[in-house]
Amino acid sequence: MLEAFQSQTKTLFDPKSTYLLACSGGMDSMCLASLMVKSGIPFEVVHINFQLRGNESDGDQEYVQNWAESHGITFHLNLAETGSYAKSKGISIQMAAREIRYRIFEEIRSERKLQGILLAHHEDDQLETIFLNLLRGTGIEGIYGMAERKGWLIRPLLTFSRAEIQTYMMENKLTWREDSSNEKDEYKRNNLRINGLPAIFGLEPDARKNLLTSFSRLKDTGRAFGGLFENWKTEQIREDHPYQFLPYPAIQNQPGAATLIYFWLRTYGFNSDQAQSIAEGLEQPKPGTIFKSPGYLIHFDRNELVLAPEPESFESLFLGETSNELQLPEGKYKLIRQVYPIQLDKNPLHAQLDASILEFPLEIRTWQEGDKFVPLGMNSTKKISDFLIDIKMPLAKKQCVKVLVSGGEIAWVIGLRIADWAKLTPATQRILYFKKD
C-alpha cells in the first residue's frame, strides 16, 4: 500500500511544504499518519476532542497526542463544547461537530501557513457519501462524491478501501483507537455502512467494483455535460449587467431543459424544484410569473426569461440647488451647471434640464402606478406604466425605474426619457446636467 500511496499522491503533495493532518486516532487517520511519516512528507497533527464520549474521548486525545510526541510531530488540540454549540445553533450534534471540525482545521492551517488539510476519507466513505446523496435526492454532482482535492482539503486515501487500510495496519503491527459510536446504527451513515451497503454488495459478486465503475463513468458524463452546458450558456444567454436574458426558443422543447435551467440558476440560489417548475412553465409562458431566491428573481417576460437581482428598497432622495452628485443603486450621477448655448448630450442615460424652471428641492423616488409625464417630443401625457411597455422594459427592470420630480411634476424618467416641459429651449439660460459616472 505504501508504494501505491506514494505513486498515486505525487501530484497532491509538495515535499517542501508542510500539511495539517486531521487525526481522530481511528484506523483510517492513523493509517494516513503512518503513510505520511514513511513517505517523508512534513505534517502537523490536529485532534479535536468533541467531549461526547466521556473517558473514551479523553483516551483518544491522549493516544493521538502521545503518538505525535513520540514521532516529533507538532500537535494541536482543541476541546470543543459540541453539545452547547449544537443547542445554540439549533442543529444536530453531527452537524455541530462538522462545523466545529472544519472551522478549527482552517484556523490552524491559516495561522500556521500550512499547504493543506489532510483528511483520511477512503473508498468506502466515498460509496457511503454517494448513496447518502442519492437518498437525499441528488443531481449528477452528488454522484461525484468527495473530491480528492477541493480548496485546502486533501483526501489522499480515496482510492483505497477500508479492507486495504486494515490489511496495511495489521501487516505493520500498527495500533489505533476504536470509536464505539461507529457500531451504533441509529445514525444514517452508520446504518448504511453496517446494514445497507453489505446487502447491496451481496446482490452480485462484483457489485462493489461495478458500482465504483458506474459512478466513475457518471462522473465523466457529468464533466462532459459541464463543458457542453458552458457552450450552450455562452451561445444562448445574453448578459446586460446585472441582468441575464434567455429567449424562450433557446430552451423550449430542449431535452433536459430543467437541468439546463438549474445549472444556470443554482449559483443565484435557485433549487432544482424551482428549475423544474420553470421548465414546466415554458410550455405556455405566462408573462409576469416570478420565481424568487434569496437576493434574486427570475420572471417570464414577453419573449424570454429574465434573471435579475431582487430590487433594493429605495428611500426617496432630495437634491438642493447646490447639490453636485446623485448616488443611486444603479450608479452615480454628476450634477454639472452649464450656461446655454451648449452641445446637446443625446445619451438617454444623461439629462440636460432647464434649471430656471425647476423647483427645488428635486425629489428622486421609485415610480408609482398612476404616475404620468409628457415624454420629450410629445404633446400629451402618458402613464409611466404605458411608456415602459412601449419601450419593452422587462418586468425586473421596471421595478427599479426611478423618476425625478420637480414641483410635483415628473421632469425625468431617470436614464430613459426627460419630460418635454423640462427640455432646453432658445430661452434657456441655465442648465442642470446629470451625467452618469
C-alpha positions in Angstrom: 0.0 0.0 0.0 2.9 2.4 0.7 4.2 2.2 -2.8 0.7 2.7 -4.2 0.1 5.6 -1.9 3.4 7.3 -2.9 2.7 6.7 -6.6 -0.9 7.9 -6.6 -0.3 11.0 -4.5 2.7 12.5 -6.3 0.6 15.3 -7.6 -1.1 16.0 -4.3 1.9 16.9 -2.2 4.8 19.3 -2.4 7.6 17.7 -0.5 8.9 21.1 0.5 5.6 22.1 2.1 4.0 21.2 5.5 0.5 20.0 5.8 -2.1 19.6 8.6 -3.4 16.1 9.3 -6.8 15.7 11.0 -6.3 12.7 13.3 -9.1 11.2 15.4 -6.9 8.2 16.5 -9.1 5.8 14.4 -7.7 3.3 12.0 -8.1 5.5 8.9 -6.3 8.6 10.2 -3.6 6.5 11.9 -3.0 4.7 8.6 -2.7 8.1 6.8 -0.3 9.4 9.5 1.9 6.3 9.1 2.0 6.6 5.3 2.9 10.3 5.6 5.8 9.6 8.0 7.1 6.8 5.8 6.8 9.0 2.7 8.8 11.7 4.4 6.1 14.4 3.8 6.2 17.1 6.6 3.0 17.5 8.5 1.5 18.6 11.8 -1.4 16.9 13.6 -4.7 18.3 14.9 -7.0 16.4 17.2 -10.5 17.7 18.3 -11.9 16.3 21.5 -15.7 16.8 21.0 -16.3 15.7 24.6 -19.2 13.5 23.6 -18.0 10.1 24.8 -16.5 10.8 28.2 -13.4 8.8 29.1 -13.3 7.3 25.6 -12.9 10.8 24.1 -10.2 11.6 26.6 -8.5 8.3 25.7 -8.5 9.2 22.0 -6.9 12.6 22.8 -4.2 11.1 24.9 -3.4 8.4 22.3 -3.0 10.9 19.4 -1.0 13.3 21.5 1.4 10.6 22.6 1.8 9.3 19.1 2.6 12.8 17.7 5.1 13.5 20.5 6.8 10.1 20.0 7.3 11.0 16.3 8.4 14.6 17.0 5.4 16.0 15.2 3.8 19.3 16.2 0.4 18.6 17.9 -2.6 20.8 18.1 -5.5 20.1 20.4 -9.0 21.6 20.6 -11.5 20.9 23.3 -14.9 21.5 21.7 -18.1 22.3 23.6 -20.1 20.4 20.9 -23.3 20.0 22.8 -23.7 23.6 23.8 -22.7 24.7 20.3 -25.4 22.5 18.7 -28.0 23.8 21.1 -27.1 27.5 20.5 -27.2 26.9 16.7 -30.3 24.7 16.8 -28.6 22.0 14.8 -27.8 18.3 15.3 -24.7 17.1 17.2 -23.4 15.6 13.9 -23.8 18.9 12.1 -22.3 20.8 15.0 -19.2 18.6 15.1 -18.8 19.0 11.3 -18.9 22.8 11.6 -16.5 22.9 14.5 -14.2 20.5 12.8 -13.7 22.4 9.6 -13.6 25.8 11.3 -10.8 24.6 13.6 -8.9 23.0 10.8 -8.9 26.1 8.7 -8.0 28.4 11.6 -4.9 26.3 12.3 -3.9 25.9 8.7 -4.2 29.6 8.1 -2.3 30.6 11.3 0.5 28.1 10.7 0.6 28.8 6.9 0.2 25.1 6.1 -0.4 24.0 2.5 -3.4 21.8 3.0 -5.7 19.9 5.4 -5.3 16.1 5.1 -8.5 14.0 5.7 -8.5 10.2 5.9 -11.7 9.6 3.9 -11.3 6.4 1.8 -13.2 4.5 -0.9 -15.8 3.1 1.5 -16.5 6.6 2.8 -16.9 7.7 -0.8 -19.5 5.0 -1.5 -21.4 5.9 1.7 -21.4 9.6 0.7 -22.7 8.8 -2.8 -25.5 6.7 -1.5 -26.5 9.2 1.1 -26.6 11.9 -1.6 -28.8 9.6 -3.7 -31.2 9.1 -0.7 -31.4 12.9 -0.3 -32.4 13.3 -4.0 -29.2 14.5 -5.5 -28.4 15.5 -9.1 -25.5 14.2 -11.1 -22.9 16.2 -9.0 -24.0 14.3 -5.9 -22.7 11.1 -7.6 -19.3 12.7 -7.8 -18.9 12.2 -4.1 -16.0 13.7 -2.4 -13.1 15.3 -4.3 -9.6 14.1 -3.9 -8.7 17.8 -3.6 -11.0 20.7 -3.0 -9.5 24.0 -2.0 -7.3 23.3 1.0 -8.9 19.9 1.7 -6.9 16.9 0.5 -8.1 13.3 0.7 -5.1 11.0 -0.2 -6.8 7.7 0.7 -9.9 8.0 -1.6 -8.6 5.3 -3.9 -8.0 2.8 -1.1 -10.7 0.6 0.5 -11.3 0.0 4.2 -10.1 -3.5 3.8 -6.8 -2.4 2.3 -6.3 0.1 5.1 -6.9 -2.6 7.7 -4.5 -5.0 6.0 -1.8 -2.4 6.0 -2.3 -1.7 9.7 -2.2 -5.4 10.6 0.8 -6.1 8.5 2.7 -3.3 10.0 1.5 -4.1 13.5 0.1 -0.6 14.0 -2.5 0.3 16.6 -5.5 2.6 16.6 -8.5 3.6 18.7 -11.9 2.2 18.1 -14.9 4.6 18.3 -17.8 2.8 19.9 -20.3 5.1 18.3 -19.4 3.7 14.9 -21.1 0.5 15.8 -24.4 2.2 16.6 -26.8 2.1 13.6 -29.2 4.8 14.7 -27.1 7.3 12.7 -27.9 7.2 9.0 -24.3 6.8 7.7 -23.6 4.0 10.2 -26.9 2.2 9.3 -25.9 2.4 5.6 -22.4 1.1 6.4 -23.5 -1.7 8.8 -26.7 -2.8 7.0 -27.4 -1.1 3.7 -24.2 -1.5 1.7 -23.4 -5.1 2.7 -26.9 -6.0 1.5 -26.3 -4.3 -1.8 -22.8 -5.8 -2.2 -24.4 -9.2 -1.6 -26.6 -8.9 -4.7 -23.8 -9.5 -7.2 -20.3 -11.0 -6.8 -18.7 -7.8 -8.4 -21.3 -5.4 -7.0 -18.8 -3.1 -5.3 -16.4 -3.0 -8.3 -19.3 -2.4 -10.7 -20.8 0.4 -8.6 -17.4 2.2 -8.4 -17.0 1.8 -12.2 -20.6 3.1 -12.8 -20.1 6.1 -10.6 -16.8 6.9 -12.3 -18.5 6.8 -15.7 -21.3 9.0 -14.5 -18.7 11.5 -13.1 -17.1 11.6 -16.5 -20.5 12.1 -18.1 -21.1 15.0 -15.7 -17.8 16.6 -16.7 -18.8 16.3 -20.4 -22.2 17.8 -19.7 -20.5 20.7 -17.8 -18.5 21.6 -20.9 -21.5 21.4 -23.2 -23.5 23.4 -20.8 -21.0 26.2 -20.7 -21.0 26.4 -24.5 -24.8 26.4 -24.5 -24.9 29.2 -21.9 -22.4 31.3 -23.8 -24.4 31.0 -27.0 -27.9 31.4 -25.7 -27.8 33.6 -22.6 -27.4 37.3 -23.2 -26.0 39.5 -20.4 -26.6 43.1 -19.7 -25.2 43.5 -16.2 -26.8 42.9 -13.8 -29.5 41.2 -15.9 -29.4 38.0 -17.9 -31.9 37.0 -20.7 -32.7 33.6 -22.0 -35.1 33.6 -25.1 -37.9 31.0 -24.9 -36.9 29.3 -28.2 -33.4 28.6 -26.8 -34.9 26.4 -24.0 -38.4 25.4 -25.1 -38.5 21.7 -26.2 -34.8 21.4 -25.3 -34.0 17.9 -23.9 -33.1 18.2 -20.3 -34.5 21.8 -20.0 -34.9 21.6 -16.3 -31.3 20.6 -15.8 -30.0 23.4 -18.1 -32.1 25.9 -16.2 -30.9 24.5 -12.8 -27.2 24.7 -13.8 -27.8 28.3 -15.0 -29.6 29.4 -11.8 -28.1 27.4 -9.0 -25.3 30.0 -8.5 -28.0 32.5 -7.7 -29.7 30.4 -5.0 -32.4 28.7 -7.0 -33.1 25.0 -6.3 -33.8 22.0 -8.6 -37.6 22.1 -7.8 -37.8 25.7 -8.9 -35.9 24.8 -12.1 -38.4 22.0 -12.8 -41.3 24.4 -12.3 -39.8 27.0 -14.6 -39.2 24.3 -17.3 -42.9 23.3 -17.0 -44.0 26.9 -17.2 -42.2 27.2 -20.6 -44.9 25.0 -22.2 -47.2 28.0 -22.1 -45.3 31.0 -20.7 -47.3 33.5 -18.7 -45.6 36.9 -18.7 -45.3 38.3 -15.2 -44.8 34.9 -13.5 -42.0 35.3 -10.9 -39.7 32.9 -9.0 -37.5 34.1 -6.2 -34.3 33.1 -4.4 -32.5 34.9 -1.6 -31.4 38.1 -3.5 -32.6 37.2 -7.0 -35.7 36.8 -9.0 -36.4 35.3 -12.4 -39.5 36.1 -14.3 -41.3 35.2 -17.5 -41.2 38.3 -19.8 -42.8 38.6 -23.3 -40.3 36.5 -25.2 -37.7 35.5 -22.7 -36.7 34.5 -19.1 -35.1 37.4 -17.2 -32.8 36.9 -14.3 -32.3 40.0 -12.1 -31.1 41.0 -8.6 -34.0 41.5 -6.2 -34.7 45.2 -6.2 -33.3 47.1 -3.2 -35.7 49.1 -1.1 -35.2 52.8 -2.1 -36.0 55.7 0.1 -36.7 59.0 -1.7 -33.8 61.4 -2.1 -33.9 65.2 -2.4 -31.5 67.5 -4.3 -30.9 71.1 -3.4 -29.8 73.8 -5.7 -26.2 73.3 -4.7 -26.1 69.5 -4.8 -23.3 68.2 -7.0 -24.0 64.5 -7.2 -26.7 61.9 -7.1 -25.9 58.4 -5.8 -28.4 55.7 -6.9 -28.1 51.9 -6.6 -27.7 51.9 -10.4 -24.7 54.2 -10.3 -23.6 57.8 -9.6 -24.5 61.0 -11.5 -22.5 64.2 -11.5 -24.6 67.3 -11.4 -23.0 69.9 -13.7 -24.1 73.5 -14.1 -24.0 74.8 -17.6 -24.8 78.0 -19.4 -26.8 78.0 -22.7 -25.9 77.5 -25.6 -24.1 74.2 -25.3 -23.8 71.0 -27.2 -26.7 68.7 -26.6 -25.9 65.3 -25.0 -28.3 62.8 -26.6 -27.2 59.8 -24.5 -30.5 58.6 -22.9 -28.7 57.8 -19.7 -27.9 61.5 -19.2 -30.2 64.5 -18.9 -29.9 68.2 -19.6 -32.8 70.1 -17.9 -33.8 73.8 -18.0 -32.7 74.8 -14.5 -34.6 78.0 -14.5 -38.0 76.2 -14.5 -37.1 73.5 -12.0 -38.5 73.8 -8.4 -36.1 72.8 -5.7 -35.7 70.6 -3.8 -35.9 68.0 -6.5 -37.3 64.6 -5.4 -35.9 61.2 -6.7 -38.2 58.3 -6.0 -39.3 55.0 -7.5 -42.1 55.4 -10.0 -45.6 54.6 -8.8 -48.7 53.3 -10.5 -50.7 56.3 -11.9 -47.5 58.4 -12.5 -47.7 60.4 -15.7 -45.4 62.6 -17.7 -45.1 64.2 -21.1 -42.3 62.4 -22.9 -39.8 64.5 -24.9 -41.2 65.3 -28.3 -44.9 64.6 -27.4 -47.8 67.0 -26.6 -49.9 64.7 -24.4 -49.3 62.9 -21.1 -48.5 59.3 -20.9 -48.6 56.9 -18.0 -45.2 55.7 -16.9 -46.5 52.1 -17.0 -47.5 52.5 -20.6 -44.3 54.2 -21.5 -42.3 51.3 -20.0 -44.4 48.8 -22.0 -43.8 50.8 -25.2 -40.1 50.6 -24.8 -40.4 46.9 -23.9 -38.9 47.3 -20.5 -38.6 43.8 -18.7 -40.5 43.5 -15.5 -37.3 43.1 -13.5 -36.0 46.4 -14.7 -39.4 48.2 -14.3 -39.3 47.7 -10.6 -36.0 49.6 -10.4 -37.1 52.6 -12.5 -36.9 56.0 -10.8 -38.2 59.4 -11.6 -37.0 62.9 -10.9 -39.8 65.2 -9.7 -39.9 69.0 -9.7 -42.8 70.8 -8.1 -45.0 67.6 -8.2 -44.3 67.1 -11.9 -42.1 64.4 -13.4 -39.1 66.0 -15.2 -37.2 62.9 -16.0 -37.7 59.1 -16.0 -34.1 58.6 -15.0 -31.9 57.0 -17.6 -34.8 56.8 -20.1 -36.5 60.0 -21.1 -36.9 63.6 -20.0 -40.2 65.4 -19.9 -41.0 67.7 -22.8 -41.6 70.6 -20.4 -38.1 70.4 -18.9 -36.2 70.4 -22.2 -33.8 73.1 -23.3 -35.2 75.8 -25.5 -33.7 79.0 -27.1 -35.0 80.8 -23.9 -33.0 78.6 -21.6 -30.2 80.3 -19.8 -29.1 77.9 -17.0 -28.8 74.1 -17.4 -28.7 71.3 -14.8 -26.8 68.5 -16.5 -27.0 64.9 -15.0 -24.0 62.9 -16.3 -23.6 59.3 -15.2 -20.1 58.5 -13.9 
